[in-house]
Amino acid sequence: MSLPNLAPVPELYVSYESAQKLKVEAASLTSWDLSPRQICDLELLMNGGFNPLKGFLSEADYDGVVENMRLADGTLWPMPITLDVNEKFADTLEIGQDIALRDQEGVILATMTVTDRWTPNKAREAEHVFGADDLAHPAVNYLHHTAGKVYLGGPVTGIQQPVHYDFRGRRDTPNELRALFRKLGWRRVVAFQTRNPLHRAHQELTFRAAREAQANLLIHPVVGMTKPGDVDHFTRVRCYEAVLDKYPGATTTMSLLNLAMRMAGPREAVWHGLIRKNHGCTHFIVGRDHAGPGKNSAGKDFYGPYDAQELFKQYQDEIGLEMVDFKHMVYVQEKAQYYPISEVPEGSTVLDISGTELRRRLAEGLEIPEWFSFPEVVRELRRTRPPRSKQGFTVFFTGFSGSGKSTIANALMVKLMEMGGRPVTLLDGDLVRKNLSSELGFSKEHRDLNIRRIGYVASEITKNGGIAICAPIAPYAATRRAVREDVEQFGAFVEVHVSTSLEECERRDRKGLYKLAREGKIKEFTGISDPYDVPENPELRVETENVDVDNCAHQVILKLESLGLIAG
Ligand code: PPS
């Protein structure tokens, strides 16, 4: 491998003076408010992290990338970097028009000349890029449920970098890293990509990888968007800083990468390689199941464990980066040190703690041994991931009007308050409609808005360590799923289906609404003239016929205990 060319990579920014002028001109352009993922993509487009891309992909480039990982001119590029927008916005545009790209506070970051506008075949994109059109894949789910219907393509002119207030000193553009390597005389640099906290085994394997490649080491964690459910980047960076001290001085550095990962396994590995090449690295560690998305909807892995390594190897020369194999390190008790699993001395006792086991120990407040991780790292993780019995959570009741949701929710609230320890908030359907959603009716759109608002409040309560009890009808499965995702970023989501039959609810008709609905005096009434998707896999289903309220609430308490959310 030749020595690295550490000359600057091309950026898409204009000079400071031009940017000031352009900013004023751009203020009168039609503008698009970028999503968090688009902001990440734009940052790496502008700073050269996605070199040779000059903007969001054109349709021809997109087709090439989707079909065979190549831009229209044949250059290797495995990931579609597209500006997805809604149809309403797309319809207002003319081809050739300049638009302003704004961050979430409205700051103009760039302009883009729209050269292409098309409606992509998302199923094809999912099949080719992610390997299956399966919503269990986080990027496929994003593609179908979050990304807009229309894609825009065209060159970007950079005005300013997205603003970051956190860890500013740890964020480097490709050119800043190149300059640093030049200054330090680092000719060979092995990059380690990560979205997880590092423990002793990672420290051992990265140090070994660097030694084998006779290179310096760049810990290059992703702090943009990772897999839903990952440890937040604030905590991770504090952990990485602690681990950084464990490497021999001047061998290793760390820089944060504002990348929005797609969890696309093999293609993602190639993409990560190209990005690291742009950041001036010469080697890249690719491990087992690199950027793996987890299980598909049939419970199987999306990709084979070594698919990423194989694809990377195949394109290594074109990427211009050498792959370093990631060794699975285990702790050998008798030797009190780490070994690659293939080099363990015969007859010795091997210790290992899997990611799942670590999460269990953290969740249950159990011991995490010193041989496994550094005390500073464990302390940080315990601070952000207290045991489940001290975390916030949400209980989400769903069921027909009059099914008994509110009554059980009230009883549950009182029982939890009697136990004490965490603040409890009841977001009852009627209460929410009075205080949060008073302008909304019962169309699908309005019900969705109502439930998303409840989900937002519940996720904030959960994040801050409280208990949210929600009791709306929430008739649509897709909306309940979205709320689950919002909440599960911060704590447990316990769905309770109050499964009282429609006949029974109508027989009770506590508020006289069913009668009015039958007479057509109330429109779009759930169960009568509007659908209700019965939850397929709720954490709990409670029957209310012939069971008193106290017993129903007690069933929920038992469930919460079995999930470890309240101490037994
Ligand atoms: S939803 O679908 O989740 O947004 O509904 P929710 O906010 O829980 O509000 C349901 C309560 O509103 C009353 N109500 C109706 N329900 C269903 N369909 C229609 N068209 C309707 N119009 C009014 C009804 O009293 C519900 O109260 P609960 O507490 O569920 O009995």
Boltz pocket constraint, residues with backbone or C-beta under 6 A from the ligand:
constraints:
  - pocket:
      binder: B
      contacts: [[A, 399], [A, 400], [A, 401], [A, 402], [A, 403], [A, 406], [A, 429], [A, 430], [A, 433], [A, 441], [A, 442], [A, 446], [A, 447], [A, 448], [A, 450], [A, 451], [A, 471], [A, 472], [A, 473], [A, 474], [A, 475], [A, 511], [A, 513], [A, 522], [A, 523], [A, 524], [A, 525], [A, 526], [A, 530]]
      max_distance: 6.0
